């Protein structure tokens, strides 16, 4: 019913909130020459986390929501750390 529709809309909104920022950070790290071999697999884990989050919001896979949140936060943190260290000339 209505609750299901609200959860689906919230899951889509979360994807829209998280993914563009993360993709911009990925692009910045890659353009700075700091992508290396870790970036593509880490981005893949991020996308799998987004999928898990969506299933968690639907209620079929309860652990998906925290898994998705954790993978997004950790990946974003890693990207920010690399971006800051690069801008400071430490990498």
BELKA-V802826 format. One record per residue. N is the residue number from 1. RES is the residue in one small letter. OMEGA is omega in radians with two decimals (none if undefined). Layout:
BEGIN
n = {N & N}
res = {RES & RES}
omega = {OMEGA & OMEGA}
END
This chain:
BEGIN
n = {1 & 2 & 3 & 4 & 5 & 6 & 7 & 8 & 9 & 10 & 11 & 12 & 13 & 14 & 15 & 16 & 17 & 18 & 19 & 20 & 21 & 22 & 23 & 24 & 25 & 26 & 27 & 28 & 29 & 30 & 31 & 32 & 33 & 34 & 35 & 36 & 37 & 38 & 39 & 40 & 41 & 42 & 43 & 44 & 45 & 46 & 47 & 48 & 49 & 50 & 51 & 52 & 53 & 54 & 55 & 56 & 57 & 58 & 59 & 60 & 61 & 62 & 63 & 64 & 65 & 66 & 67 & 68 & 69 & 70 & 71 & 72 & 73 & 74 & 75 & 76 & 77 & 78 & 79 & 80 & 81 & 82 & 83 & 84 & 85 & 86 & 87 & 88 & 89 & 90 & 91}
res = {x & x & x & x & x & x & x & x & x & x & x & x & x & x & x & x & x & x & x & x & x & x & x & x & x & x & x & x & x & x & x & x & x & x & x & x & x & x & x & x & x & x & x & x & x & x & x & x & x & x & x & x & x & x & x & x & x & x & x & x & x & x & x & x & x & x & x & x & x & x & x & x & x & x & x & x & x & x & x & x & x & x & x & x & x & x & x & x & x & x & x}
omega = {-3.07 & 3.13 & 3.11 & 3.14 & 3.13 & 3.10 & 3.13 & 3.11 & 3.13 & 3.11 & 3.12 & 3.12 & 3.12 & 3.10 & -3.13 & 3.14 & -3.00 & -2.94 & -3.13 & 3.12 & -3.12 & 3.12 & 3.07 & 3.09 & 3.08 & -3.14 & -3.14 & 3.13 & 3.13 & 3.13 & 3.10 & 3.11 & -3.09 & -3.10 & 3.13 & -3.08 & -3.08 & -2.95 & -3.10 & 3.09 & 3.12 & 3.09 & 3.07 & 3.09 & 3.08 & -3.11 & 3.06 & 3.08 & 3.10 & 3.10 & 3.12 & 3.13 & 3.14 & 3.11 & 3.09 & 3.11 & 3.13 & 3.10 & -3.12 & -3.06 & -3.00 & -3.12 & -3.09 & -3.10 & 3.11 & 3.08 & 3.13 & 3.13 & -3.11 & -3.14 & 3.12 & -3.11 & -3.12 & 3.12 & 3.11 & 3.10 & 3.12 & 3.14 & 3.14 & 3.12 & 3.12 & -3.14 & -3.13 & 3.13 & 3.09 & -3.12 & 3.09 & 3.13 & -3.10 & 3.11 & none}
END
